[in-house]
Amino acid sequence: MIDPKKELFRWGPIDGKPIYTDPFVQAFVHFPDYIGVPWPDVIGYFKNDKMLFIADYSDLRKNGRKLFLKYVLNESRCRKEYKEWAKTAQRLTGFEKIANKGLSKIPSTKLTDLFVSWDFAVRDFWEKGFLPELANWGGEQLLKSKILEFNKLSFIEIFEAISAPETLSFFQKEELELLKIRLMKGRKEELKRHQRKYYWLRNNYAHTGVLGETYFKKELNKISAVQAERKIREIEAYAKKVRQKKADIAGKYRISREIMDIAHKLAYCVWWQDYRKQFIFIANHITARFLEEISRRKIMAFGGLCYCTLNEIIALLVENKRINTKERRNGFVCYYPEKGKIDYFVGEEASKFVKPYLEINISRRELKGVVVSTGKHQKVKGVVRIILSPKSANTMEKGAILVAPMTSPDFIIAMRKAAAIITDEGGMTSHAAIISRELNIPCIVGTKIATKILKDGQLIEVDASRGLVKIIK
């Protein structure tokens, strides 16, 4: 059982519903049989379309380190595992074609068989795709300890440079492709192809939708041809710039080959996780399509089905076994004990179970965290904009300081406008860390209490040289 008094890892709270996270919760159980190293105890808590996952930080790092040393630092093993996972990702695209064509004409028996196959496919995708995620926590700590032993004073500069992925994120790739379409004269067909490729771009763990051509046209109209050309040059130069910075830092501090190899492998895990994310968004879209059809046939609300597990959906299809999910909206916990079976708690029982893990001490007034990006300017002043959900990302003002529990790909609109980023949770290889480095802006993560102490409209100073946040007004 997780000790609530120890240092806790918190992933969230962010927008989320059980049906979209159940595949990876189920995959926890079989992951140790596949890879030999389990996840530590994990608690998943859902309430009012928000989710929070909790684990013991030391256990997470310990298990992650085992994976990193056993698989990631072993080049042939790592490549083998990636290829196995890539097969599962490719399998998902077959279901994508079926789901997008439409499920309404498929006979009930075949729909059931298809959903059972989908259940297996998406769990397999997660089971074989956990390696980079869990290994990241161990690899980050390993690299951190090696750098601190070597050069404590220049830690941030060294870590930030040598751990950066050298390949574009899928958001950068999409932006680059769209910008190039902006410069085309006859771009109608190219825009259609772009829409079919990236319709899932704004999906997350609580919401799925299909972005139409109109959305991408509006995005094109926001930027001039001159701006597009400049941005294209910036994005295309990104990888070369990262590699050059790594070489410069390695030469400047005479960093050992061992440290550079650990950094390279960690960056690979970060890239793999980012690449995996686009398939997650597509998978959530496919699951939603199934639920829409099941909702129609079983005359059950789509929102209620979103608070079911995959096994419960299968039981509904096979046995017409219906679940009353109303109480789950007020509290739903899934608890995975290391190398065990998942337990579920609902309503008051769920709230009682999770309560000790939600208590955070906010009596201290000094706001400190982990610097993960110093940015172009180490000190930045700006107005606080607290965003608790990506649904509010469009309200972000350019030049404001984004404050969030944590960030995920669906926060990208707000992040691109931010002068700096502050989060409650996160580490050196978190989403906020990676994107802030891409944007070259200061970022402080792991403050635990930023969203609780800071208020919208406050003028603050972010000091990325010391990891401090100061309230000015």
C-alpha positions in Angstrom: 0.0 0.0 0.0 1.2 3.5 -0.8 2.3 5.5 2.2 0.6 9.0 1.9 3.3 10.5 4.1 6.1 9.7 1.6 6.9 11.7 -1.5 4.1 11.0 -3.9 4.1 11.1 -7.7 0.9 12.7 -9.0 -0.2 12.6 -12.6 -3.0 15.1 -12.8 -5.5 16.2 -12.0 -6.4 16.5 -15.7 -9.5 15.8 -17.8 -10.2 12.1 -17.9 -12.8 9.3 -17.9 -12.3 5.7 -16.9 -13.1 4.1 -20.3 -10.1 5.8 -21.9 -7.7 4.9 -19.2 -8.9 1.4 -18.4 -6.7 -0.2 -21.1 -3.5 0.9 -19.4 -4.9 0.2 -15.9 -5.6 -3.4 -17.1 -2.2 -3.6 -18.7 -0.5 -3.0 -15.3 -1.5 -6.5 -14.4 0.2 -8.3 -17.3 3.1 -5.9 -17.8 5.5 -7.7 -15.3 4.8 -11.1 -17.0 5.8 -9.5 -20.3 8.8 -7.4 -19.2 9.9 -8.8 -15.8 9.6 -5.5 -13.9 6.2 -4.4 -12.5 4.8 -1.0 -12.0 4.7 0.0 -8.3 1.4 0.4 -6.5 -0.8 2.8 -8.5 -4.0 4.6 -7.5 -6.3 6.0 -10.2 -9.0 8.5 -9.0 -11.8 9.8 -11.1 -14.4 12.5 -10.1 -16.5 14.8 -12.3 -14.5 14.0 -15.5 -11.2 14.7 -13.8 -8.5 12.0 -13.1 -5.5 11.7 -10.9 -3.0 8.9 -10.7 -0.8 8.5 -7.7 2.3 6.4 -6.9 5.2 6.3 -4.5 7.9 8.4 -6.2 10.8 6.3 -4.8 9.2 3.0 -5.9 8.5 4.5 -9.3 12.1 5.5 -9.7 13.4 2.2 -8.4 11.4 0.1 -10.8 12.1 2.5 -13.6 15.8 2.3 -13.0 15.7 -1.5 -13.3 14.0 -1.3 -16.7 16.3 1.5 -17.9 19.4 -0.6 -17.0 18.0 -3.9 -18.3 16.4 -2.8 -21.5 17.0 0.8 -22.5 20.8 0.9 -22.1 20.9 -2.4 -24.0 20.6 -1.2 -27.6 19.5 -4.5 -29.2 16.9 -5.2 -26.5 15.5 -1.7 -26.7 15.2 -1.8 -30.5 13.5 -5.3 -30.2 11.0 -4.0 -27.7 10.3 -0.9 -29.8 9.6 -3.1 -32.9 7.2 -5.3 -30.9 5.3 -2.2 -29.7 5.3 -0.8 -33.2 3.4 -3.8 -34.4 0.7 -3.2 -31.8 0.4 0.4 -32.9 0.1 -0.6 -36.5 -2.7 -3.0 -35.5 -4.7 -0.1 -34.1 -4.9 1.6 -37.6 -6.9 -1.4 -38.9 -9.6 -0.7 -36.3 -9.4 3.0 -37.2 -10.5 2.4 -40.7 -13.4 0.2 -39.6 -14.6 2.7 -37.0 -14.4 5.7 -39.3 -16.3 3.8 -42.1 -19.1 3.3 -39.6 -20.3 0.6 -37.2 -24.1 1.0 -37.6 -24.5 -1.8 -40.3 -22.4 -4.4 -38.5 -24.5 -7.2 -37.0 -24.6 -7.3 -33.2 -22.7 -10.6 -32.9 -19.9 -9.3 -35.1 -19.8 -6.0 -33.3 -19.3 -7.9 -30.0 -16.5 -9.9 -31.5 -15.0 -6.8 -33.0 -15.0 -5.0 -29.6 -13.5 -8.0 -27.8 -10.7 -7.9 -30.4 -10.3 -4.2 -29.9 -10.1 -4.7 -26.1 -7.2 -7.1 -26.7 -5.4 -4.9 -29.2 -5.5 -1.7 -27.1 -4.4 -3.5 -24.0 -1.5 -5.1 -25.9 -0.6 -1.7 -27.2 -0.3 -0.4 -23.6 1.4 -3.5 -22.2 4.2 -3.4 -24.8 4.3 0.4 -24.8 4.9 0.9 -21.0 8.7 0.5 -21.3 9.7 4.1 -22.2 7.3 5.6 -19.7 8.3 3.6 -16.6 12.0 3.5 -17.7 12.0 7.3 -18.0 11.6 7.8 -14.2 14.6 5.6 -13.6 16.6 7.0 -16.5 16.0 10.6 -15.4 17.2 9.9 -11.9 20.3 8.0 -13.2 21.3 10.8 -15.5 20.6 13.4 -12.8 22.9 11.6 -10.3 25.7 11.2 -12.8 25.6 14.9 -13.8 25.5 16.0 -10.1 28.5 13.9 -9.3 30.3 15.4 -12.3 29.3 19.1 -12.2 26.7 20.2 -9.7 27.0 23.9 -10.5 26.0 23.5 -14.1 23.4 20.8 -13.7 20.5 22.5 -15.3 22.5 23.7 -18.3 23.9 20.2 -18.9 20.7 18.2 -18.3 18.6 20.5 -20.3 20.9 20.3 -23.3 21.9 16.6 -23.4 18.5 15.1 -22.6 16.6 16.9 -25.3 15.0 14.7 -28.1 16.6 15.3 -31.5 13.5 14.5 -33.4 10.3 16.7 -33.8 7.3 16.0 -31.6 4.1 15.1 -33.5 2.8 18.6 -32.7 5.8 20.1 -34.4 5.4 17.8 -37.4 1.8 18.7 -37.8 2.6 22.4 -37.6 5.4 22.1 -40.1 3.2 20.2 -42.6 0.3 22.8 -42.2 2.7 25.7 -42.6 4.0 24.2 -45.9 0.4 23.9 -47.1 0.0 27.6 -46.3 2.6 28.4 -49.0 1.0 26.3 -51.7 -1.2 27.9 -54.3 -3.6 25.0 -55.0 -3.9 23.6 -51.5 -7.4 22.2 -51.3 -6.4 18.6 -51.8 -3.4 18.9 -49.5 -5.6 20.3 -46.8 -8.1 17.4 -47.1 -5.2 14.9 -46.7 -3.9 16.9 -43.7 -7.4 16.8 -42.1 -7.7 13.0 -42.6 -4.2 12.5 -41.1 -4.6 14.8 -38.0 -8.4 14.8 -37.3 -7.6 13.5 -33.7 -5.2 16.3 -32.8 -7.3 17.8 -30.0 -8.3 14.5 -28.4 -7.5 13.7 -24.8 -8.5 11.2 -22.0 -11.9 12.9 -21.5 -13.0 14.1 -24.9 -12.7 12.9 -28.5 -13.8 14.6 -31.6 -13.1 14.9 -35.3 -11.4 18.2 -36.5 -12.8 19.1 -39.9 -11.2 21.0 -42.7 -12.7 24.3 -41.4 -10.6 24.0 -38.2 -7.4 23.6 -40.2 -8.4 26.4 -42.6 -8.8 28.8 -39.6 -5.4 27.8 -38.4 -3.9 28.6 -41.8 -5.6 32.0 -41.9 -4.0 33.0 -38.6 -0.6 33.2 -40.1 0.8 35.1 -43.1 3.0 33.6 -45.8 6.1 35.5 -44.4 5.4 34.3 -40.9 4.9 30.7 -42.2 8.3 30.8 -44.0 10.1 32.0 -40.9 8.4 29.4 -38.7 9.2 26.6 -41.2 12.9 27.6 -41.1 12.8 27.5 -37.2 11.2 24.1 -37.0 13.4 22.5 -39.7 16.5 23.8 -38.0 15.3 22.4 -34.6 17.0 19.0 -34.7 20.3 20.4 -36.0 20.2 23.1 -33.3 19.6 20.4 -30.6 22.5 18.2 -31.8 24.8 21.2 -32.0 24.0 22.3 -28.5 24.6 18.8 -27.2 28.0 18.7 -28.9 28.9 22.2 -27.6 27.9 21.3 -24.0 29.7 17.9 -24.2 32.9 19.7 -25.4 32.6 22.6 -23.0 32.4 20.4 -19.9 34.2 17.3 -21.3 31.2 15.1 -20.5 32.0 11.4 -20.5 30.8 8.9 -23.1 28.8 7.1 -20.4 26.8 10.2 -19.4 26.1 11.1 -23.1 25.0 7.5 -23.7 22.5 7.6 -20.8 21.3 11.0 -22.0 20.9 9.7 -25.6 18.8 6.7 -24.4 16.7 8.9 -22.1 16.0 11.2 -25.0 14.9 8.2 -27.1 12.4 7.2 -24.4 11.0 10.7 -24.4 10.7 10.6 -28.2 9.0 7.1 -28.0 6.5 8.4 -25.4 5.6 11.4 -27.6 5.2 9.2 -30.7 3.0 6.8 -28.7 0.7 9.7 -27.7 -0.7 10.1 -31.2 -1.8 6.5 -31.3 -3.4 7.0 -27.8 -5.5 9.8 -29.2 -6.5 7.7 -32.2 -7.3 4.8 -29.9 -9.5 7.0 -27.7 -11.3 8.1 -30.9 -11.9 4.4 -31.9 -13.2 3.6 -28.4 -15.6 6.5 -28.5 -16.9 5.3 -31.9 -17.7 1.9 -30.4 -19.4 3.5 -27.4 -21.5 5.7 -29.6 -22.8 2.7 -31.5 -23.3 0.6 -28.3 -25.1 3.6 -26.7 -27.5 3.6 -29.7 -28.2 -0.1 -29.6 -28.5 -0.6 -25.9 -30.3 2.7 -25.3 -27.8 3.8 -22.7 -26.3 7.3 -22.3 -22.9 7.7 -23.9 -21.7 9.6 -20.8 -22.6 6.7 -18.5 -20.7 4.2 -20.7 -17.6 6.4 -20.3 -17.6 5.5 -16.6 -17.5 1.7 -17.4 -14.4 -0.5 -17.7 -13.7 -2.4 -20.9 -14.8 -5.7 -19.3 -18.1 -4.1 -18.3 -18.7 -3.1 -21.9 -18.0 -6.6 -23.0 -20.4 -8.0 -20.3 -23.0 -5.5 -21.6 -22.6 -6.8 -25.2 -22.5 -10.5 -24.3 -24.9 -10.8 -21.4 -26.8 -7.4 -21.6 -25.4 -6.8 -18.0 -26.0 -3.1 -17.3 -24.0 -1.0 -14.8 -25.4 2.0 -12.9 -22.5 4.4 -13.2 -24.2 7.5 -11.7 -22.4 7.1 -8.3 -19.0 6.7 -10.1 -19.1 10.4 -11.2 -18.8 11.4 -7.6 -15.8 9.2 -6.9 -14.3 6.1 -8.6 -11.0 4.5 -7.7 -9.0 1.8 -9.4 -6.1 0.5 -7.2 -3.3 -1.6 -8.6 -1.1 -3.3 -6.0 2.3 -4.2 -7.4 2.0 -7.7 -9.1 -1.7 -7.9 -8.0 -5.2 -7.6 -9.3 -7.1 -4.4 -9.6 -9.5 -3.3 -6.9 -12.3 -0.8 -7.5 -14.0 1.6 -5.1 -17.1 3.7 -5.8 -18.7 6.8 -4.3 -18.1 7.4 -0.5 -15.8 4.3 -0.3 -13.7 5.8 -3.1 -13.5 9.2 -1.5 -12.5 7.7 1.9 -9.8 5.5 0.2 -8.2 8.4 -1.7 -8.6 11.2 0.9 -5.2 10.7 2.6 -3.4 11.1 -0.7 -5.1 14.3 -1.7 -4.0 16.4 1.3 -1.3 18.9 0.4 0.4 21.3 2.8 -0.1 24.8 1.4 0.9 26.7 4.6 4.3 27.7 3.2 4.4 30.9 1.2 7.6 30.4 -0.7 6.9 28.8 -4.1 9.8 26.6 -5.3 10.1 23.9 -7.8 12.4 22.1 -10.2 13.9 24.1 -13.1 13.5 22.1 -16.3 14.1 24.9 -18.7 15.9 28.2 -18.2 14.6 29.7 -21.5 16.0 32.6 -23.4 15.6 34.8 -20.4 16.1 33.2 -17.0 13.9 35.8 -15.3 10.4 36.6 -16.6 7.6 38.8 -15.3 4.0 38.2 -16.3 0.4 37.9 -15.3 -0.8 34.5 -13.9 -3.2 32.5 -16.0 -4.3 29.4 -14.2 -5.6 26.7 -16.6 -7.0 23.5 -15.0 -8.4 22.0 -18.2 -7.3 22.2 -21.9 -10.9 23.2 -22.6 -9.8 26.7 -21.3 -6.6 26.8 -23.4 -8.1 29.3 -25.8 -8.4 31.8 -23.0 -4.7 32.0 -22.6 -3.3 35.5 -23.3 0.0 35.9 -25.2 2.8 36.8 -22.7 1.0 35.5 -19.6 2.5 32.9 -17.3 0.7 29.5 -17.6 0.1 27.8 -14.3 -1.4 24.3 -14.4 -1.5 21.1 -12.3 0.5 19.5 -15.2 0.5 19.8 -18.9 -0.3 17.3 -21.7 -0.4 17.6 -25.5 -3.9 19.2 -25.5 -2.4 22.2 -23.5 -0.2 23.1 -26.5 -2.3 26.1 -27.6 -1.9 27.7 -24.3 1.8 26.8 -24.0 2.7 28.4 -27.3 1.4 31.7 -25.9 3.1 31.5 -22.5 6.1 33.6 -21.4 6.8 30.9 -18.8 5.2 27.7 -17.4 4.7 26.6 -13.8 3.2 23.3 -12.8 2.3 21.5 -9.6 3.6 18.2 -10.8 6.3 16.9 -13.2 10.0 16.1 -13.6 12.9 16.8 -15.9 11.4 14.8 -18.7 7.8 15.7 -18.2 5.6 17.1 -21.0 6.0 20.7 -19.7 9.8 20.3 -19.6 10.1 19.0 -23.2 7.8 21.6 -24.7 9.2 24.6 -22.7 12.6 23.7 -24.1 11.3 23.6 -27.6 9.7 27.0 -27.0 12.8 28.3 -25.3 10.9 29.7 -22.3 11.4 29.3 -18.5 9.6 26.4 -16.9 9.4 25.3 -13.2 7.7 22.0 -12.4 7.0 20.1 -9.2 5.9 23.1 -7.1 3.0 20.9 -5.6 1.0 24.1 -4.7 1.2 26.6 -7.6 -2.4 26.3 -8.6 -3.5 26.7 -5.0 -1.3 29.7 -4.0 -1.3 31.7 -7.2 -4.3 33.6 -8.4 -5.5 34.6 -11.9 -4.3 38.2 -12.7 -1.4 38.3 -10.2 1.8 39.8 -11.4 4.7 37.4 -10.7 8.3 36.8 -11.5 9.6 33.4 -12.5 13.3 33.1 -11.7 14.5 30.0 -13.5 18.1 30.5 -12.3 16.9 29.5 -8.7 13.6 27.8 -9.3 11.7 30.5 -7.4 8.4 32.2 -8.1 7.8 35.6 -6.5 4.5 37.4 -6.2 5.0 41.0 -7.2 1.4 42.3 -7.1 
